[in-house]
């Protein structure tokens, strides 16, 4: 299988400690027994660099990158392999690496001060863990992440199935957007109040695999597995593949019953991944335009799929597309404990809370004039803007929102009492999405990041089977930095029933 990077043209879319070697506690018995069979070693060095984000006549853009490339090098192993990744910090500030969506031991999760001491400039840290689940994952810093991710520090992490679906070609698109100046430099206006209070740092230049794309080659009759990763700080994508009729086979690395996307659009909030099967049905010499339609009135052409003159086959192949399940513990809803979690704050937060009949118990963003005045003062100083159950996080270390006994099923009833979307991410676990606005989901999909629309209510369920303190936060990185972050603790002892 091959990876295909975008072809560049002159068109640029410019709009407005020591390693913790404990084994993972999660694998099914077969994977557990095979764990030590294969250790795959990698090295990553985050450091300043330069790259052509946009084509000529623009020059290179100063970035931060892993191993001098954006995205960072693809890490690809087989399910059941053990990864050993040495990270040498070439930045002038501390960093970490979080393995997004991977069910690692807590000490390998890459959250500064909570699971590890940050990696100081010039120092190294070794991450070591098992590839428990097959699927599409990615890696990025959790230290000063608005800046470090926004400057280019991220990369794909692919865990291959023992028996992958049959395709002619496999592609990975790491989607991102950049806020560039007229000279193609990254704007330094990180963490400004407007971004913190509204929908985060949405950029003006969209890239696939670190480049502004013009077209990608395709062959008539070709079947492609397309792995989509949204590495943007805040941009949400809703991709329209025109008449190609994509089939979704995985969300966030976890297999799902193959199906057509809702409304024909493939939607990804920040940090989310979607695996697609695409049958290239266009004729030789034709073009198919992929359009991003998420922001109404701001639709744009992401990339063209340009068909070669040769024909691979006359019609789609009759090959199965369903992926094998990963070893996830099924939630037992008959014996679940239930917790209510409310996300609120941000610009227009008081208005939405009043509409939904709620208020925050501590008055930080409640309905009293004192609470509203205090919240506005917090916004002016860029802190305490977003809340989970009335609490705004400052840093990564805090008392847990809730403590769960190992092995128990937990149902979280999530309410987005804000005027903005929030992709909510839970570290160390995957969860089933049970319902949206009290309506059961069609596929009960496994995810690790669920996108919530304004005023939406979502129920998720998971088995708390990975001990430790786990981050639970909005993956719009500016929202996280301004308070929408908490900790869920899973105790090391199993509850006796």
C-alpha positions as CSV (number, residue, x, y, z in Angstrom):
1,X,0.0,0.0,0.0
2,X,1.2,3.4,-0.8
3,X,0.8,6.9,0.6
4,X,0.2,9.8,-1.8
5,X,1.1,13.4,-0.9
6,X,-0.7,16.2,-2.6
7,X,0.7,17.6,-5.8
8,X,1.7,21.3,-5.4
9,X,0.8,24.0,-7.9
10,X,0.9,27.8,-7.8
11,X,-2.7,27.9,-6.6
12,X,-2.8,28.6,-2.8
13,X,-5.9,28.5,-0.8
14,X,-5.4,31.7,1.3
15,X,-8.7,33.0,2.6
16,X,-9.9,35.7,5.2
17,X,12.4,10.6,33.2
18,X,12.9,7.0,32.4
19,X,10.3,5.0,30.4
20,X,7.5,3.3,32.3
21,X,7.7,-0.3,31.1
22,X,4.5,-1.6,32.6
23,X,2.4,-3.5,30.1
24,X,-1.0,-2.3,29.0
25,X,-3.7,-3.8,31.1
26,X,-6.3,-3.8,28.3
27,X,-5.5,-6.4,25.6
28,X,-7.6,-9.5,25.1
29,X,-5.7,-12.7,26.0
30,X,-4.4,-13.4,22.5
31,X,-2.8,-10.0,22.2
32,X,-1.5,-10.1,25.8
33,X,0.3,-13.4,25.1
34,X,1.8,-12.0,21.9
35,X,2.8,-8.7,23.4
36,X,6.5,-9.2,23.5
37,X,6.8,-10.7,20.1
38,X,7.7,-7.6,18.3
39,X,9.1,-4.3,19.6
40,X,9.2,-1.4,17.0
41,X,11.5,1.5,17.8
42,X,11.1,5.1,16.6
43,X,12.7,8.4,17.3
44,X,11.0,11.8,17.3
45,X,12.7,15.2,17.6
46,X,10.4,18.2,17.9
47,X,12.3,21.3,16.8
48,X,12.0,24.5,14.8
49,X,12.1,24.1,11.0
50,X,10.9,25.4,7.7
51,X,8.5,23.9,5.1
52,X,6.5,24.9,2.0
53,X,3.0,25.1,3.5
54,X,1.9,27.1,0.4
55,X,3.4,26.7,-3.1
56,X,5.4,29.3,-5.0
57,X,5.6,32.2,-5.3
58,X,5.4,32.0,-1.5
59,X,8.6,31.1,0.4
60,X,9.0,28.5,3.2
61,X,7.0,28.9,6.4
62,X,8.8,28.8,9.8
63,X,7.2,25.9,11.7
64,X,7.8,23.5,14.6
65,X,8.0,20.0,13.3
66,X,8.9,16.4,14.2
67,X,12.1,15.2,12.4
68,X,11.9,18.2,10.1
69,X,8.7,17.3,8.4
70,X,5.0,18.4,8.7
71,X,3.1,16.2,9.5
72,X,5.6,14.3,11.6
73,X,6.8,10.9,10.3
74,X,4.1,8.3,10.0
75,X,4.4,5.7,12.8
76,X,3.0,2.4,11.4
77,X,3.0,-0.9,13.2
78,X,0.8,-4.1,13.4
79,X,-1.8,-4.7,16.0
80,X,-0.1,-6.5,19.0
81,X,3.3,-4.9,18.4
82,X,5.0,-2.9,21.1
83,X,6.1,0.6,20.4
84,X,9.2,2.2,21.9
85,X,9.4,5.9,20.9
86,X,12.3,8.1,22.1
87,X,11.4,11.8,22.0
88,X,14.3,14.2,22.1
89,X,13.2,17.8,22.8
90,X,14.8,20.2,20.3
91,X,12.5,23.1,21.3
92,X,13.4,26.0,23.6
93,X,10.4,25.1,25.8
94,X,9.1,22.0,27.5
95,X,7.0,19.5,25.6
96,X,5.3,16.0,25.8
97,X,3.8,13.6,23.3
98,X,0.2,12.4,23.7
99,X,-0.8,9.3,21.6
100,X,-4.3,10.3,20.8
101,X,-6.9,7.5,21.0
102,X,-4.3,4.9,22.0
103,X,-5.3,3.0,25.2
104,X,-1.8,3.3,26.8
105,X,-0.8,2.8,30.4
106,X,-1.4,6.1,32.3
107,X,2.3,6.9,32.6
108,X,2.6,6.9,28.8
109,X,-0.3,9.2,28.1
110,X,1.9,12.4,27.7
111,X,0.0,14.8,29.9
112,X,2.4,17.2,31.6
113,X,2.5,17.1,35.4
114,X,-0.4,14.7,35.5
115,X,1.1,11.6,34.0
116,X,4.8,12.7,33.5
117,X,7.2,15.5,34.1
118,X,7.4,17.6,30.9
119,X,10.4,16.9,28.7
120,X,12.8,19.8,29.2
121,X,14.7,21.4,26.3
122,X,17.6,19.1,25.3
123,X,16.2,16.2,27.3
124,X,14.6,12.9,26.2
125,X,11.8,10.6,27.3
126,X,11.0,7.1,26.2
127,X,7.4,6.2,25.6
128,X,6.6,2.4,25.5
129,X,3.3,0.8,25.1
130,X,1.4,-1.9,23.2
131,X,-0.7,-1.4,20.1
132,X,-3.8,-2.8,21.6
133,X,-6.3,-1.6,19.0
134,X,-5.9,-1.5,15.2
135,X,-7.0,1.8,13.6
136,X,-6.2,5.4,12.7
137,X,-4.6,7.4,15.5
138,X,-2.3,10.4,15.8
139,X,0.3,12.0,18.1
140,X,0.7,15.6,19.3
141,X,2.0,17.6,22.3
142,X,-0.2,18.2,25.4
143,X,2.2,21.0,26.7
144,X,1.3,24.5,25.5
145,X,-0.7,22.7,22.8
146,X,-2.4,25.7,21.3
147,X,1.0,26.9,20.1
148,X,2.8,23.7,19.6
149,X,0.1,22.0,17.6
150,X,-0.7,25.3,15.8
151,X,2.9,25.5,14.7
152,X,2.9,22.0,13.2
153,X,3.7,19.5,15.8
154,X,1.5,16.4,15.0
155,X,1.8,13.2,13.0
156,X,-0.2,10.1,12.0
157,X,-0.1,6.8,14.0
158,X,-1.4,3.8,12.1
159,X,-2.0,0.4,13.6
160,X,-2.6,-2.1,10.9
161,X,-5.2,-4.9,11.4
162,X,-3.9,-8.5,11.1
163,X,-6.4,-8.9,8.2
164,X,-7.1,-5.4,6.8
165,X,-9.8,-4.8,4.2
166,X,-8.8,-5.4,0.7
167,X,-8.2,-2.2,-1.3
168,X,-6.1,-1.1,-4.3
169,X,-4.5,1.8,-2.4
170,X,-4.4,3.3,1.0
171,X,-4.1,7.1,1.6
172,X,-3.8,9.1,4.8
173,X,-4.9,12.7,4.8
174,X,-3.9,14.7,7.8
175,X,-6.1,17.8,7.6
176,X,-5.1,21.1,9.2
177,X,-5.5,24.8,8.9
178,X,-3.0,27.5,9.5
179,X,-3.4,31.2,10.3
180,X,-0.8,32.7,7.9
181,X,0.2,36.3,7.3
182,X,0.7,37.7,3.8
183,X,4.3,36.6,3.8
184,X,3.2,33.0,4.6
185,X,4.5,33.2,8.2
186,X,2.4,31.8,11.0
187,X,0.6,34.6,12.8
188,X,1.7,35.0,16.4
189,X,-1.7,35.9,17.8
190,X,-2.1,32.6,19.7
191,X,-4.5,32.5,22.7
192,X,-6.0,35.9,22.0
193,X,-9.3,36.6,23.8
194,X,-11.5,36.4,20.7
195,X,-10.3,32.9,19.9
196,X,-10.6,31.8,23.5
197,X,-14.1,33.1,23.9
198,X,-15.5,32.0,20.5
199,X,-14.8,29.0,18.3
200,X,-11.0,28.8,18.7
201,X,-8.2,29.4,16.3
202,X,-9.6,28.8,12.9
203,X,-7.0,29.5,10.3
204,X,-7.1,30.9,6.7
205,X,-5.1,28.2,4.9
206,X,-6.2,24.6,4.7
207,X,-3.7,21.8,4.0
208,X,-3.6,18.1,3.4
209,X,-0.4,16.5,4.8
210,X,1.1,19.9,5.4
211,X,0.6,21.3,1.9
212,X,-2.0,23.3,0.2
213,X,-3.3,20.7,-2.3
214,X,-4.4,21.3,-5.9
215,X,-5.2,17.7,-7.2
216,X,-4.6,14.1,-6.3
217,X,-4.4,11.3,-8.9
218,X,-7.0,8.6,-9.2
219,X,-7.8,5.7,-11.5
220,X,-11.2,4.7,-12.8
221,X,-12.4,1.6,-10.9
222,X,-9.9,2.0,-8.1
223,X,-10.9,1.2,-4.5
224,X,-9.1,3.4,-1.9
225,X,-9.1,3.3,1.9
226,X,-8.8,6.9,3.0
227,X,-7.8,7.6,6.6
228,X,-8.8,11.1,7.6
229,X,-7.2,12.8,10.6
230,X,-8.3,16.3,11.8
231,X,-5.2,17.9,13.4
232,X,-6.5,21.5,13.4
233,X,-6.7,23.5,16.6
234,X,-10.3,24.3,16.0
235,X,-11.6,23.9,12.4
236,X,-14.4,21.4,11.9
237,X,-14.6,19.7,8.5
238,X,-17.7,18.4,6.6
239,X,-16.4,16.9,3.4
240,X,-18.6,16.5,0.4
241,X,-17.1,13.9,-2.0
242,X,-19.7,14.7,-4.7
243,X,-20.9,11.5,-6.5
244,X,-18.3,9.1,-5.0
245,X,-20.6,7.9,-2.3
246,X,-18.0,7.2,0.5
247,X,-18.6,4.4,3.0
248,X,-17.6,4.9,6.6
249,X,-15.9,1.9,8.1
250,X,-14.3,3.4,11.3
251,X,-14.6,6.3,13.7
252,X,-11.6,7.3,15.8
253,X,-9.8,4.1,14.9
254,X,-12.7,1.9,16.0
255,X,-14.6,-0.2,13.5
256,X,-18.3,0.6,12.8
257,X,-20.9,-1.0,10.7
258,X,-20.2,0.2,7.1
259,X,-22.6,2.9,6.1
260,X,-23.0,6.1,4.1
261,X,-22.2,9.3,6.0
262,X,-25.1,11.4,7.4
263,X,-26.4,13.8,4.8
264,X,-23.6,12.7,2.5
265,X,-21.0,14.7,4.4
266,X,-18.0,13.3,6.3
267,X,-17.7,15.4,9.4
268,X,-14.7,15.6,11.7
269,X,-14.2,17.8,14.7
270,X,-10.7,18.6,15.9
271,X,-8.8,15.3,16.9
272,X,-11.4,13.1,15.2
273,X,-10.6,10.4,12.6
274,X,-12.8,8.7,10.0
275,X,-11.8,5.8,7.8
276,X,-13.6,5.6,4.4
277,X,-13.9,3.3,1.5
278,X,-13.9,5.3,-1.8
279,X,-14.7,3.6,-5.1
280,X,-13.3,5.9,-7.9
281,X,-16.2,5.9,-10.3
282,X,-15.2,8.9,-12.5
283,X,-14.3,8.5,-16.1
284,X,-10.7,8.7,-17.5
285,X,-9.5,12.3,-17.7
286,X,-12.4,13.6,-15.5
287,X,-12.1,15.4,-12.1
288,X,-14.1,15.1,-8.9
289,X,-14.0,18.1,-6.5
290,X,-14.0,17.6,-2.7
291,X,-15.7,20.5,-1.0
292,X,-15.7,21.4,2.7
293,X,-19.2,22.6,3.6
294,X,-19.1,22.8,7.4
295,X,-19.2,26.7,7.8
296,X,-22.3,27.9,6.0
297,X,-21.5,30.6,3.4
298,X,-17.8,29.8,3.6
299,X,-17.7,26.6,1.6
300,X,-14.5,26.0,-0.4
301,X,-12.8,23.5,-2.7
302,X,-10.4,21.4,-0.7
303,X,-8.9,19.3,-3.5
304,X,-9.7,17.8,-6.9
305,X,-9.4,14.1,-7.6
306,X,-7.9,13.9,-11.1
307,X,-8.5,10.7,-13.0
308,X,-5.7,9.2,-15.2
309,X,-6.5,8.1,-18.7
310,X,-6.1,4.4,-17.8
311,X,-8.9,2.3,-16.4
312,X,-8.2,-0.1,-13.6
313,X,-11.6,-1.8,-13.7
314,X,-15.1,-1.1,-15.1
315,X,-17.0,-1.1,-11.8
316,X,-16.5,-1.3,-8.0
317,X,-15.0,-4.6,-6.8
318,X,-17.1,-7.0,-4.8
319,X,-14.8,-7.1,-1.7
320,X,-15.9,-7.1,1.9
321,X,-15.4,-3.7,3.7
322,X,-16.2,-4.6,7.3
323,X,-13.3,-4.3,9.7
324,X,-12.6,-6.8,12.6
325,X,-13.6,-5.6,16.1
326,X,-11.0,-4.4,18.5
327,X,-10.8,-5.9,22.1
328,X,-13.0,-3.3,23.8
329,X,-15.0,-4.2,26.9
330,X,-18.7,-3.9,26.2
331,X,-20.5,-1.5,28.6
332,X,-23.0,-3.3,30.9
333,X,-25.8,-0.7,30.9
334,X,-27.9,-2.8,33.4
335,X,-25.3,-2.1,36.1
336,X,-24.0,1.3,35.0
337,X,-23.3,4.3,37.2
338,X,-24.5,7.6,35.7
339,X,-23.0,11.1,35.9
340,X,-24.3,14.3,34.5
341,X,-21.7,16.6,32.9
342,X,-22.5,20.1,31.7
343,X,-20.2,22.2,29.5
344,X,-20.8,25.9,29.6
345,X,-19.2,29.3,29.4
346,X,-17.8,31.3,26.4
347,X,-19.4,34.2,24.6
348,X,-23.2,34.0,25.0
349,X,-22.8,31.3,27.6
350,X,-25.1,33.0,30.1
351,X,-27.8,33.4,27.5
352,X,-27.7,29.7,26.5
353,X,-27.7,28.5,30.1
354,X,-30.7,30.6,30.8
355,X,-32.5,29.2,27.7
356,X,-31.8,25.7,28.9
357,X,-32.9,26.4,32.4
358,X,-29.5,25.9,34.1
359,X,-27.0,27.8,36.1
360,X,-23.6,27.1,37.6
361,X,-23.5,26.4,41.2
362,X,-20.5,28.5,42.0
363,X,-21.8,31.6,40.3
364,X,-18.8,31.8,37.9
365,X,-21.0,32.0,34.9
366,X,-24.4,31.9,36.5
367,X,-27.4,34.1,36.2
368,X,-26.6,36.6,38.9
369,X,-25.1,40.0,38.0
370,X,-22.1,39.3,40.2
371,X,-21.5,36.0,38.4
372,X,-21.8,37.5,35.0
373,X,-19.5,40.4,35.9
374,X,-17.0,37.9,37.3
375,X,-17.2,35.8,34.1
376,X,-16.6,38.8,31.9
377,X,-13.6,39.8,34.0
378,X,-12.2,36.3,33.6
379,X,-12.7,36.5,29.8
380,X,-10.9,39.9,29.7
381,X,-7.9,38.2,31.3
382,X,-8.1,35.1,29.2
383,X,-8.8,32.6,32.0
384,X,-11.8,30.8,33.4
385,X,-13.8,31.2,30.2
386,X,-15.1,27.6,29.8
387,X,-16.4,25.3,32.5
388,X,-17.2,21.6,33.1
389,X,-19.8,21.3,35.9
390,X,-19.0,24.8,37.1
391,X,-15.2,24.4,37.2
392,X,-12.6,25.9,35.0
393,X,-9.3,24.1,34.8
394,X,-6.0,26.0,35.3
395,X,-3.2,23.6,34.2
396,X,-3.5,19.9,33.9
397,X,-3.5,18.9,37.6
398,X,-6.7,19.1,39.5
399,X,-9.1,17.1,41.7
400,X,-11.0,14.6,39.6
401,X,-14.5,15.4,38.3
402,X,-15.4,11.8,39.3
403,X,-13.8,8.7,40.5
404,X,-14.7,5.3,39.0
405,X,-14.0,1.8,40.3
406,X,-12.0,-0.2,37.9
407,X,-14.2,-2.5,35.8
408,X,-17.5,-0.5,36.3
409,X,-19.6,0.7,33.4
410,X,-20.1,4.5,33.4
411,X,-22.7,6.4,31.5
412,X,-22.0,10.1,31.0
413,X,-24.9,12.3,30.2
414,X,-23.2,15.3,28.4
415,X,-24.9,18.6,27.9
416,X,-23.4,21.3,25.7
417,X,-25.0,24.4,27.2
418,X,-23.0,26.8,25.0
419,X,-23.3,28.5,21.7
420,X,-20.4,26.7,20.1
421,X,-19.4,23.2,19.0
422,X,-17.2,21.1,21.3
423,X,-15.3,17.9,20.4
424,X,-15.1,16.2,23.8
425,X,-12.2,13.8,24.2
426,X,-11.6,11.2,26.9
427,X,-8.0,9.9,27.3
428,X,-7.2,6.2,27.9
429,X,-10.6,4.8,26.8
430,X,-13.0,4.5,23.9
431,X,-16.7,4.9,24.6
432,X,-20.0,4.0,22.8
433,X,-22.1,6.9,21.7
434,X,-25.6,5.8,22.9
435,X,-27.9,8.8,22.0
436,X,-28.1,12.3,20.8
437,X,-30.9,14.5,22.2
438,X,-32.6,11.4,23.6
439,X,-32.6,9.6,20.3
440,X,-30.6,6.4,20.0
441,X,-27.7,6.5,17.6
442,X,-28.0,4.3,14.5
443,X,-24.7,2.5,15.0
444,X,-23.8,2.9,18.7
445,X,-20.3,3.9,17.4
446,X,-17.2,3.6,19.4
447,X,-15.3,6.9,19.6
448,X,-12.8,8.7,21.8
449,X,-13.8,12.2,20.7
450,X,-17.5,13.1,20.3
451,X,-18.5,16.3,18.5
452,X,-21.3,18.1,20.3
453,X,-23.4,20.8,18.6
454,X,-24.6,23.9,20.5
455,X,-27.3,23.0,23.0
456,X,-27.0,19.3,22.2
457,X,-27.2,16.4,24.7
458,X,-25.2,13.2,24.2
459,X,-25.0,10.0,26.2
460,X,-21.8,8.0,26.1
461,X,-20.9,4.7,27.9
462,X,-17.6,3.0,28.6
463,X,-16.0,0.5,30.9
464,X,-13.5,2.1,33.3
465,X,-10.8,-0.6,32.8
466,X,-7.7,1.5,32.5
467,X,-6.4,2.7,35.9
468,X,-5.1,6.3,36.4
469,X,-6.0,9.9,36.1
470,X,-7.3,10.7,32.6
471,X,-7.9,14.0,30.9
472,X,-11.4,14.7,29.8
473,X,-11.6,17.9,27.7
474,X,-12.7,19.8,24.7
475,X,-10.2,19.3,21.8
476,X,-10.7,22.8,20.5
477,X,-7.4,23.6,22.0
478,X,-8.3,27.2,22.8
479,X,-11.3,26.0,24.8
480,X,-9.2,23.6,26.7
481,X,-6.6,26.3,27.5
482,X,-9.4,28.5,28.8
483,X,-10.8,26.0,31.2
484,X,-12.8,23.2,29.5
485,X,-10.8,20.4,30.9
486,X,-11.2,18.0,33.8
487,X,-9.9,14.7,35.1
488,X,-11.7,11.3,35.4
489,X,-10.0,9.0,37.9
490,X,-10.1,5.2,37.5
491,X,-9.1,3.4,40.7
492,X,-6.6,0.5,40.5
493,X,-8.9,-1.9,42.4
494,X,-11.8,-3.6,40.8
495,X,-15.1,-3.1,42.6
496,X,-16.6,-6.2,44.1
497,X,-20.3,-6.6,43.3
